[in-house]
Amino acid sequence: MWSALPEGADQYVIACMGGPSLMDTMMLRQVSHRFLYLAEKAAEQHLESEDVSVRLEALKAYISVAESGKIGAIQGILGRAEDQDAALRQHALGAVSYLLTKADPDAPAAVAVGIKLLCDENSAVRQAVRLLLCALAEKSNPKVLAALVAVIRSDPKECLRQEAVETLAATALRGDVNAVEALRGSLDDVSLAVRCEAVAALGDISDFCDQAITSALCTHYADPSPSIRCALAHASAILAPWGDSATIDALLSILGDSHPDVRVRGIAALGALAEPSDEVVLAAISACEQDTNESVCDAAKTALKMLAAPDVNEPAIVLPQPCNIEGVKSKKATLFSVESLGRQGALLSAKASAERLCLSRASRVLLNVDDGLDRSRLLERLASELPATLEVYRHPRARFISVTERSVRQLYHEHSGRTGLEVLTALAPKQSLEDAEDHLAQFGLADKKSSLVRSLHRSDLARLSLAAAFWPVAPHILLLDDPGRWGLGDSGLACLSSALQIFSGGVLLASGDSELAKTFADRWTIGDGFVQREILGAH
């Protein structure tokens, strides 16, 4: 009816829509786009009605106005997010979640309303709040995290603590220190549901190879709940460094658990973390092949395949060569320099050390790093995120890539359900499948291109991580964290060493004593607050 009204009927429409009844309000939703501004005017009148049904229909009409792109309509909807009626609050929050994006000017106001309603008495409203915060809050938004941490640490209601943990896992960046510490405290919560959610959340947001969190998980393997023990094994498989002795011992302790699901999780985690040469682990998993539970037997067979020694005749690795940089005529030209490095990759002041670490395409730098320092994090910062406010030079057209145990683990967990080809396609969608197949072949993965990442042997996973680092173009500076930790094996390391010798880009290797290290002539030693350089004889 409304769309059939003739021109000049505006006042008549206003008169028809100005009534106080529910029927009058419901008619607003039938109005055509031609009269949207009239619907907005009438909806504003009814949003404050004492009748809940009238307010709900008015809200739906106002949402229609917002869907048309009307500027300012979001504020009217947000006003109903704090309505005394739970259904209106839920409806308003749900509408804002899909009407806005993180970049919209109204998003901060919507997030602020969501924070207010985190502990709403209605569970459906709280669920709408979680969806809103996940949709509109930037990852690790300080105000959101502070509100969630406060609930986790002090709210007496179990359901609210559990939901806050769940929301924290969805809204925090991986490695966020404050979020991780809050979750770590929840490992000792009196509520089983909160503890279980906390373990799962730690697996989602703790940094890969985080030794402190790994140790904390190990102390809870005696939890009386089998669901917690399952979750602990799964989280350990994600976070623990390969070969971590404390984690391996904890996982071995649950292979005799009375619950078959716990045994399955423990075996799977050992397959992901143990060293192939660990005879104790191999014997324990082999014994599980005789388990009376079929799922346990299958898990043991899969784990033993994952822990099989790499082929002694592994295929060669051919590293693609980096392209020339316009204006850079010499391979010895500096592409990166930094004053000096300190704990966790932070920069020391010039007073601490006057030496500069310089990298060029001709560089072969060996970085000896004290055991107390995080090599992976240090190299990742060198490659991507050293503070621009300090004395750092980075050539704007040079490409820097780090490959570390942490990055290998990250690729495994983020792409476990993809094939090698699909991983490369996800990283560079515009490249052809033929190019991706040829690229994998250069890293000895021609026959593994269609294998799921989660099914790859650790040596093949290391090769895939290298392939991803060189895709779609090769780096000018390659930073490697102890390739012996990736699972390549002696044969794989020999292949990598041969490939590095003919690689025309610069290489920085953070490693202890190894055959690979002997080919590097420029050595830097980094400890807690000191840097010193030693020039070795060229080989």
N, C-alpha and C positions, 0 to 999 in steps of 0.2 A: 504493500500500500504506500509506504513512505517514498519509494523510488518513483511512484507514479504521480506524485504531487507536481502541479504545474509551477512554472517560474513565479516568483513573487509570493509564495505561500509560506515564507519563513515565520511570520508572526503566528499563523495558524498552527504550524508545527509546534512552536514554543508553547502555545496554549494547550495543545493536546498532550504535550509531554510534561506539563508542569504539575500534574496532579500528584497527590501524596501516596497513592495506593501502590501495592506491589505490581498490579497489572500494568499500571502506567510506567513503572520503572522497567519491567521486562520488555516493554515495547521498544525501549531504547536500543536494544541489541539487534533489532531488525532494521535499523535505519541505514540508508545507503551512504556511500562515501560522500555523496553530495551534501549530506546534512551532518557530517561527523562533528562539526564544531557545535551544532545544536545539541547533539548527544552529550558532548563534554559539559556544556553548560548545565543541562539537566542532571547529569550524573553527579556533578559537584554538589548540587542541592541535596541529593539523596544519600551521599556518602556519610553524612552526619545523622541520618535518621535513627530513631530509637529502635526501629524494627530491624532485627538482624537479617531477615530475608530481603528487606529492601536494600540494606547496605551491601549485601552480597551481590544482588543483581546490578546495583549501581557500580560496584567494583568491576564486574565483568564488562559492563559497558565502557568503563574507563580504560580497561585493558585493551579493548577494541580500538579506542582512540589512540593509545600508545602504540599499538601495532601499525597504525597508519603513519607513524613517524612524528606525531605531534610533540613538539618541544615542550618540556615541562610536565608532561603527563606522568612521568615516572615518580615525581614527588607526591602526586596524589595517591598513587599505588603504595608507595612506601609508608604513607601515613596510615594505611590500613594494616601494615605489617605489625603494628602494635595495638591492633583492635582488641577489645576485651573478649571477642569471640574467637576461639581457636581455629575454626574453619576459615574465617576471613584472614587470619594471620598466615595460615598455611597457603591459602590461595594467592595472597599478595606476594609472599616470598617466592613461591614457584614461578609466578609471572615475571618478577624482576630477574630471576636467574636466567631466563631465556631471552628477555628483552634487552638486556645489557651485555656488554663485553667488558673485559678488563680495561680497555682503553677509553670507555665512555666517561664523561665528566661526573656522572651520577654514581659511578661504581664505588668510590670511597664512602659515600653516604650510605649506600646499600650494605657495604661491609660493616660499617659502624652499627647499623640496625641489627645485622646478623649477630655481631658480638654480644649485643644486649640480650638477645634471645637464646644464647647458647644453653642456658639452664631453664628454658621454658618448661612449664609443668606438663605440656602436651608432647608426647613422643613424636607424633606426626609433624608438629611444628619444628621440633629439634632436627628431624630428618631433613626438612626443607631448609633449615639453616645450614646444615652441613653441605647440601647441594649448592646453596648460594655461595658459601665461602670457597668451595672448591672451584666454582665457575668464575668468581669475580675477584677474589683476593690473589695478589701476586704471591708466588711461592715464598715462604718464610716471611710473610708480612709481620713486622714486629708486634703490632697491636693484636693481631689474631693469635700469634704464638703466645704472647704474654697472657691473654685471656684463657687459652687452652691449658697452659701450664698451671695457672692458678687453680683451675678446676681439677686437674689431675692430682695436684699435690694436697688439696685441702677440702674438696667437696665431700660431705659425708655420704652422698648417695652413690651406690655402686654403679647404677646405670649411667649416671652422668660422667663418672670417671672413665668408664668403658667407652662411651661415645666420644669423649674428648680425646682419648688415645687414638681412636679410629680416625677422627677428623685431623688430628695432628699428623698422622702418617700420610694423609692425603694432601695436606697443605704445606708441608715443610720440604725444603730442599734436602737431597741426600748430603749428609755430612754436617747439617746444621747443629752446632755444638749445644745450644740451649735445648733444642727439641730432643736430641739424643740423651742428654743428661736427665731430662724429665722422664723419658721412657725407661732409662736405666733404673731410676728410683722405683718405678712401677713394677719392676721384676719381683719386689718383695711385698706387693699389695696383698691385703688379706683376701681379696676376691679372686677366685679362680678365673673368672671371665676377664677381669682387668689384666691379670698376669699373662694370660694367653694372648690377649690383644696386644700387650706391650711387646712380647717376644716377636710376634709377627710384624709389628710396626718397626722394631729395630732392624729386622731384615730388609725392610723397605727403605729406611732413610739413613741408617748408619753408613759410614764410609766403608768401602771395600778394604779388607785387610786392616781394619781398626783393631789394634792389639788390645786396647783397654776394654772395648765392648766384647771382644772375643773371650777375654779372661772372665768377664762378668757372666757371660752365658755359661761358661764351664762350671761355675760354682752353683748352678741351679739344676744340674742334671738329676739330682736326687729328689726333685719335686714329686709329691705323691700323685699328681695328676698325669695320666698317660698322654693326654692331649697337649700338656705343657712340654713333656719330654719329646713328643713328635715335633712340636714347633721349635724347640731348641735345636734339634738336629738339623731341621730345615734352615733355620737362620744361620747356624754355624757353617753350613755348606755354602751359603752366600757370602758370609763376611770373613771367615777365618783365613789367614794366610795359608798357602799350600804347605803341607808338612808340619803345621803347628803342633808341637808335641802335646800340649795341654788339651787341645781339642781332640786330637787323635785318641788320647787316653779316655776322655769323657765319652767319646763315641763307642769305643771298645767296651766300656762299662755297660752299655745298654743293648749289646748284641744278645744278651741272655734275658732280656726283659720278658715278662710274662705276656705282654701285649704284642701281637705280631705286627701291628702298624708301627709301633716304636722300633722294632727290629728292622723293618723295611726302611724306615727313615734313617736309622743309624748306618745301615749298610750303604745306602745311596750316598750319604754324606762322606763316608770313608772313601768310596769310589771317586768322589769329586776332589777330596783333599789330600789323601795319603800319597806318599812317594811310591813309585812302582817298585822300588828296591826294599821297601819295608816288609821284611819277612814275617814279623808278628802280625801285621795287618792282613797280609795275604793268607796266612794260616787261619786266622779268625774268620775271614770271609769264606774261605774254602770250606770250613766246618759248617757254615750256614747253608751250604748247598744240600746238606742232609736234613735240613729242618723239615718238620712235619707240615708246615704251612707252605702252600705252593707259591704264594706271593713273596715270601722270604727267599725261597729257592731261586725264583726268577731274579730278584734284586741282587742276590749274590753273584749269579752268572753275569749279569750286566756290569756289576762293579769290577769283577775280575777282568772283563774285556777292557774296561776303562783303564785299569792298572797294568795292562800288559806292557812289556818293555817295547819301546819304539823299534821299528825295523832298522837293522844295522845298515841297510842299503837304501836309506831314504832318498827321495828325488832331490835334485839340486834346487837351489833358490836363485832366481835371477831378479835382482832389484832394478826396477825401472830408473832411468837417469833423470835428474831434474832438468828443467828447461833453463835457458839462459835468462838472466835478468837484464832488462834494458838499462844501459848506463853503467853496468858493472862488467868491466873488461877482464879482470883478473880473478882467478879462483882463490887467490889469497886475500882478496878484499874483505874487510870485516863486515859481516852481516848482522852480528849481534855482539854486544859487549855490556858488561855489568861490573860495577865497582868491586864487589866481593860478595860472598854468600855466607849465610849463617844458619842457625838452627831452623829446621823446618822450611828452609828455602827463603827465609827472610833476608833482607839485605843488611849488611853491616855498614857502619858509617865509614867514611874515608879515613878517619883516625884509627879505626881498627885494622885496616889494611889498605895500603896504597896500590895494591896490585889489581889489575883488571883481567877478567876472564873474557877473552875474545874468541869468537868462532867465525870461521870462514868455510867456504866449500872445500878447502884443502885441509881443514882441521881434523885431527885424530886425537881427541882429548880423553884421557882416562881420569875419571873422578873417583878417588878413594874416599869413601864416606864412612864416618864413625858409625858403629852399630846403633847408637842412640838416636841417630837422625833418620828421618823418613825419606829414603831415597826416591821413592815413587812420587811423593808430593813435591819434592824439590825439583825433579825433572819436569813434572807437569806444569809447575809454575814458571820454570825457565821457558817452556815451549809456548805458554799462552798468557800468563796473567801476572807477571811481575809488576809492582806498582809503577805507574807512569810518573809519579811525583818524584821518584828517586832517579839517580843517574843511571839510566838504562838506554842503550841505543838498540833499536831493532829496525832493520831495513823494511820499509813498508810493503815491498813487493816480494819479500822472501817468505817461504813457507817453512814453518817449524813444527815438527811432530815428535811427540814422545810415545814410546811403547814401553809400558811397565807391567809388572804383575797385576797392579790394580786395574789397568786398562784392559788387560786380557780377561780378567774376571768380570769386568763390567760388560764387555762384549758378550761373554757367555750368558750372563743373566738377562741382559736386555734383548738378546736376539736368539734365545734358546729354541724358540719354535720356528725359526727361519732356516732356510738352507743358505749355504755360502753365497750362492747367486743372489738370493733375496736380500742378504745383508748388504752386498755391494749396491744393489738396486735401490735400497732404502737410503743409502748414503749419498748416492748420485743418480737420481731418477732419470735424468736426461741422457745418460750413457746407454749405449746399446747392449743387449744381452751378449752379442758376439764379443764385444770389447771386454765385458765382464768375465766371460769364459776364458778368453786369452789371458787376462790378468791373473785369474786364479791358477792357470797352468804355469805361469812364471814362478809361482810359489809352491809348486809341486802338489797342487790340489785339483788337478784335472778330473780325477776319478772320485772326488769328494764334493763336487759342485752341487749335487742334489741331496747331499746328506744334511740332516738337521744338525744345527750347532750343538744341541745337547747330546747328540750321539757321537760327536767327534772325539777321537783320542786327544789327550792333552797336547801332544806334539803338533797335531793338525790344527788344534785351536790356536796355538802360538803362531803357526804359519798364516792362519786366517787373520789374526790380529795384525800381523805385518802387512798382509795384503790390503787390509782396510786402511792402514796408515799411509800407504802409497797410492790410494785410490781417491779421486780419479787422476790426480797428478802427483808426481814424486816430490817429497820435501827437499828443500835445499840444505836443511840441517836436521839430522836424525838423532834423537836422544834416546838411549836405551838403558833400561834399568836391569842389570844382571840377567841376561837371557837364560842363564842356567836355571833360574827360578821359574821359567815359563813352562817347563816340561818338554823342551826340545830333545833332550838326550844328547849323548856324545856325537852321534851321527848328524843330528839336526844342527848342533852348534858348529860342527865342522862345515856344514853347508852354508850357514850364516856367515861364518868367518871368511869363506871363499868369496861370498857375494859382496861383503863389505870391502874387500881388497880392491874390487874394480868399480865400486860405487863412487860416482864423481861428486857427491855431496859431502858436507861435513858430518862428522859423527862424534858424539859425546857419549862415552860409555861409563856408567856408574856401576862398578863391579869390584869384587875382591880379586884374589889371585885366580887367574884362569889362563888357559892357552890363548883365548881371544884377546885378553888384556896385553899380552906380550907384543902385539903388533902396534901398540899405541905409544908414540914417542913423547907426547906432551902430558905430563902428569900433574894433577892438582889434588891436594889432600885437604879435606874439610872436616873440621871437628867442631866442638861446642865453642863457637866464638872465635875461631881462627881459620885462616886460609894460608897455605903455603904452596909454592910452586916448585916443582923439580923437573928439570929437563933430562930425559933419558936418552940414551943413544938410539938413533934411528935403526930400524931393522929392515 
